[in-house]
Amino acid sequence: MDSFDVVRMQNIAYVDSQIACAYVELEAMKAENSQRERQGQALAWNYDEFFSLIIKYQLGHNSVLSNLHGGL
């Protein structure tokens, strides 16, 4: 394994960690919406706010490819 492989693995680990962070936040948003729905309240989160997680955690197609191939 050379230094290029190590950098590639670090980039993959970074993308994986961003996915994990987005997933945790997504599930919290879903839980909040579910709770509010059961209580007859308006939903706390809408489509745009869910979609914004992709931007926040740099999980769009181009961002992921950039992180995997070019680093951070």
Backbone as a printed PyTorch tensor [residue, N CA C, xyz], in Angstrom:
tensor([[[  0.8560,  -1.1760,   0.0000],
         [  0.0000,   0.0000,   0.0000],
         [  0.9010,   1.2390,   0.0000]],

        [[  0.6740,   2.1240,  -0.9460],
         [  1.4690,   3.3380,  -1.0160],
         [  0.6780,   4.5270,  -0.4740]],

        [[  1.2960,   5.6990,  -0.5230],
         [  0.6590,   6.8950,   0.0440],
         [ -0.6180,   7.2780,  -0.7110]],

        [[ -0.6830,   6.9880,  -1.9990],
         [ -1.8980,   7.2590,  -2.7710],
         [ -3.0650,   6.4390,  -2.2270]],

        [[ -2.8080,   5.1790,  -1.9130],
         [ -3.8530,   4.3190,  -1.3520],
         [ -4.3270,   4.8380,   0.0020]],

        [[ -3.4110,   5.3070,   0.7970],
         [ -3.7670,   5.8380,   2.1200],
         [ -4.6490,   7.0690,   1.9680]],

        [[ -4.2890,   7.9590,   1.0680],
         [ -5.0990,   9.1610,   0.8310],
         [ -6.4730,   8.7630,   0.3100]],

        [[ -6.5330,   7.8210,  -0.5970],
         [ -7.8140,   7.3530,  -1.1390],
         [ -8.6870,   6.7950,  -0.0160]],

        [[ -8.0890,   6.0020,   0.8800],
         [ -8.8450,   5.4360,   2.0000],
         [ -9.3260,   6.5310,   2.9470]],

        [[ -8.5020,   7.5510,   3.1630],
         [ -8.9160,   8.6760,   4.0030],
         [-10.0990,   9.4120,   3.3760]],

        [[-10.0670,   9.5990,   2.0800],
         [-11.1660,  10.2700,   1.3830],
         [-12.4560,   9.4570,   1.4700]],

        [[-12.3290,   8.1510,   1.3300],
         [-13.5030,   7.2840,   1.4540],
         [-14.0530,   7.3510,   2.8790]],

        [[-13.1810,   7.3360,   3.8580],
         [-13.6170,   7.4260,   5.2570],
         [-14.3290,   8.7530,   5.5160]],

        [[-13.8260,   9.8240,   4.9080],
         [-14.4790,  11.1320,   5.0730],
         [-15.8930,  11.1040,   4.5020]],

        [[-16.0430,  10.5830,   3.2890],
         [-17.3780,  10.5140,   2.6750],
         [-18.2880,   9.6320,   3.5230]],

        [[-17.7730,   8.5010,   3.9900],
         [-18.5690,   7.6280,   4.8560],
         [-19.0140,   8.3500,   6.1210]],

        [[-18.1400,   9.1450,   6.7000],
         [-18.5080,   9.8690,   7.9250],
         [-19.5620,  10.9310,   7.6330]],

        [[-19.4880,  11.5570,   6.4750],
         [-20.5140,  12.5340,   6.0950],
         [-21.8650,  11.8440,   5.9010]],

        [[-21.8510,  10.6710,   5.3180],
         [-23.0860,   9.8960,   5.1450],
         [-23.6790,   9.5640,   6.5080]],

        [[-22.8440,   9.1260,   7.4350],
         [-23.3260,   8.7800,   8.7740],
         [-23.9300,   9.9980,   9.4710]],

        [[-23.2720,  11.1410,   9.3740],
         [-23.7970,  12.3660,   9.9930],
         [-25.1400,  12.7630,   9.3840]],

        [[-25.2270,  12.7010,   8.0780],
         [-26.4800,  13.0490,   7.4030],
         [-27.5840,  12.0820,   7.8010]],

        [[-27.2640,  10.8100,   7.9130],
         [-28.2510,   9.8040,   8.2690],
         [-28.7910,  10.0400,   9.6830]],

        [[-27.9130,  10.3540,  10.6050],
         [-28.3470,  10.6320,  11.9790],
         [-29.2870,  11.8310,  11.9940]],

        [[-28.9180,  12.8830,  11.3100],
         [-29.7630,  14.0730,  11.2740],
         [-31.0880,  13.7900,  10.5670]],

        [[-31.0370,  13.0350,   9.4810],
         [-32.2420,  12.6640,   8.7510],
         [-33.2140,  11.8940,   9.6430]],

        [[-32.7070,  10.9240,  10.3740],
         [-33.5680,  10.1190,  11.2370],
         [-34.1600,  10.9610,  12.3650]],

        [[-33.4020,  11.9060,  12.8910],
         [-33.9350,  12.8010,  13.9260],
         [-35.0540,  13.6690,  13.3500]],

        [[-34.8610,  14.1450,  12.1390],
         [-35.8980,  14.9550,  11.4820],
         [-37.1590,  14.1280,  11.2460]],

        [[-36.9740,  12.8900,  10.7890],
         [-38.1180,  12.0140,  10.5580],
         [-38.8600,  11.7270,  11.8580]],

        [[-38.1150,  11.4880,  12.9380],
         [-38.7380,  11.2070,  14.2310],
         [-39.5360,  12.4090,  14.7200]],

        [[-38.9710,  13.5910,  14.5680],
         [-39.6840,  14.8050,  14.9700],
         [-40.9680,  14.9770,  14.1660]],

        [[-40.8900,  14.7640,  12.8700],
         [-42.0890,  14.8650,  12.0300],
         [-43.1360,  13.8300,  12.4390]],

        [[-42.6860,  12.6310,  12.7260],
         [-43.6100,  11.5680,  13.1230],
         [-44.3090,  11.9080,  14.4370]],

        [[-43.5450,  12.4060,  15.3850],
         [-44.1160,  12.7910,  16.6760],
         [-45.1270,  13.9240,  16.5160]],

        [[-44.7670,  14.9160,  15.7380],
         [-45.6720,  16.0480,  15.5230],
         [-46.9360,  15.6100,  14.7830]],

        [[-46.7960,  14.6790,  13.8520],
         [-47.9560,  14.1850,  13.1150],
         [-48.9220,  13.4570,  14.0630]],

        [[-48.3630,  12.6390,  14.9580],
         [-49.2010,  11.9280,  15.9280],
         [-49.9330,  12.8890,  16.8610]],

        [[-49.3140,  14.0290,  17.1300],
         [-49.9170,  15.0240,  18.0220],
         [-50.8420,  15.9860,  17.2810]],

        [[-50.9730,  15.8010,  15.9740],
         [-51.8430,  16.6550,  15.1800],
         [-51.2610,  18.0260,  14.8930]],

        [[-49.9600,  18.1610,  15.0260],
         [-49.2810,  19.4310,  14.7710],
         [-48.7190,  19.4500,  13.3530]],

        [[-48.3780,  20.6410,  12.9120],
         [-47.7310,  20.7870,  11.6000],
         [-46.3480,  20.1410,  11.6450]],

        [[-45.9390,  19.6000,  10.5150],
         [-44.6280,  18.9640,  10.4420],
         [-43.5230,  20.0050,  10.6330]],

        [[-42.4720,  19.5900,  11.2950],
         [-41.3520,  20.4950,  11.5690],
         [-40.4420,  20.6450,  10.3570]],

        [[-40.3420,  19.5910,   9.5540],
         [-39.3970,  19.5660,   8.4450],
         [-40.1220,  19.2710,   7.1510]],

        [[-39.7300,  19.9770,   6.0810],
         [-40.3420,  19.7480,   4.7760],
         [-39.2930,  19.2100,   3.7940]],

        [[-39.7260,  18.9920,   2.5730],
         [-38.8560,  18.4100,   1.5520],
         [-37.5630,  19.2080,   1.3890]],

        [[-37.6810,  20.5090,   1.3040],
         [-36.4880,  21.3380,   1.0750],
         [-35.4760,  21.1840,   2.2050]],

        [[-35.9630,  21.0660,   3.4110],
         [-35.0510,  20.9170,   4.5510],
         [-34.3950,  19.5360,   4.5700]],

        [[-35.1450,  18.5120,   4.1570],
         [-34.5250,  17.1950,   4.0150],
         [-33.4800,  17.2260,   2.9060]],

        [[-33.8310,  17.8210,   1.7940],
         [-32.9170,  17.8860,   0.6510],
         [-31.6530,  18.6750,   0.9870]],

        [[-31.7710,  19.6640,   1.8600],
         [-30.6150,  20.4970,   2.2090],
         [-29.5130,  19.7000,   2.9060]],

        [[-29.8480,  18.5240,   3.4400],
         [-28.8150,  17.6840,   4.0550],
         [-27.7710,  17.2570,   3.0230]],

        [[-28.2000,  17.0700,   1.7910],
         [-27.2680,  16.6980,   0.7230],
         [-26.2160,  17.7790,   0.5430]],

        [[-26.6600,  19.0240,   0.5830],
         [-25.7300,  20.1490,   0.4430],
         [-24.8720,  20.2960,   1.6950]],

        [[-25.5300,  20.2640,   2.8480],
         [-24.8210,  20.4610,   4.1250],
         [-23.6690,  19.4700,   4.2990]],

        [[-23.9160,  18.2170,   3.9330],
         [-22.9110,  17.1750,   4.1300],
         [-22.1530,  16.8250,   2.8550]],

        [[-22.2920,  17.6320,   1.8340],
         [-21.5630,  17.4650,   0.5740],
         [-21.7390,  16.0650,  -0.0090]],

        [[-23.0150,  15.6610,  -0.1560],
         [-23.3080,  14.3230,  -0.6380],
         [-23.9030,  14.2980,  -2.0370]],

        [[-23.8650,  15.4100,  -2.7220],
         [-24.2690,  15.4250,  -4.1150],
         [-23.2520,  14.6700,  -4.9590]],

        [[-23.6510,  14.2690,  -6.1270],
         [-22.7920,  13.4790,  -7.0170],
         [-21.4230,  14.1200,  -7.2140]],

        [[-21.4120,  15.3720,  -7.6330],
         [-20.1350,  16.0390,  -7.9190],
         [-19.2900,  16.2220,  -6.6680]],

        [[-19.9320,  16.5290,  -5.5530],
         [-19.1910,  16.7100,  -4.3000],
         [-18.5220,  15.4150,  -3.8600]],

        [[-19.2540,  14.3240,  -3.9500],
         [-18.6850,  13.0300,  -3.5360],
         [-17.5230,  12.6620,  -4.4520]],

        [[-17.7180,  12.8040,  -5.7500],
         [-16.6090,  12.4750,  -6.6670],
         [-15.4030,  13.3640,  -6.4140]],

        [[-15.6460,  14.6290,  -6.1620],
         [-14.5450,  15.5480,  -5.8760],
         [-13.7940,  15.1170,  -4.6110]],

        [[-14.5470,  14.7700,  -3.5780],
         [-13.9110,  14.3390,  -2.3310],
         [-13.1670,  13.0260,  -2.4880]],

        [[-13.7180,  12.1220,  -3.2740],
         [-13.0490,  10.8260,  -3.4600],
         [-11.7910,  10.9470,  -4.3030]],

        [[-11.8280,  11.8100,  -5.3190],
         [-10.6990,  11.8680,  -6.2550],
         [ -9.7320,  13.0130,  -5.9930]],

        [[-10.2360,  14.0780,  -5.3670],
         [ -9.3480,  15.2130,  -5.1730],
         [ -9.0120,  15.4960,  -3.7330]],

        [[ -9.6700,  14.8460,  -2.8650],
         [ -9.4230,  15.1230,  -1.4560],
         [-10.2750,  16.2540,  -0.9630]],

        [[-10.0030,  16.6630,   0.2430],
         [-10.8280,  17.6630,   0.9210],
         [-10.3910,  19.0670,   0.5710]]])
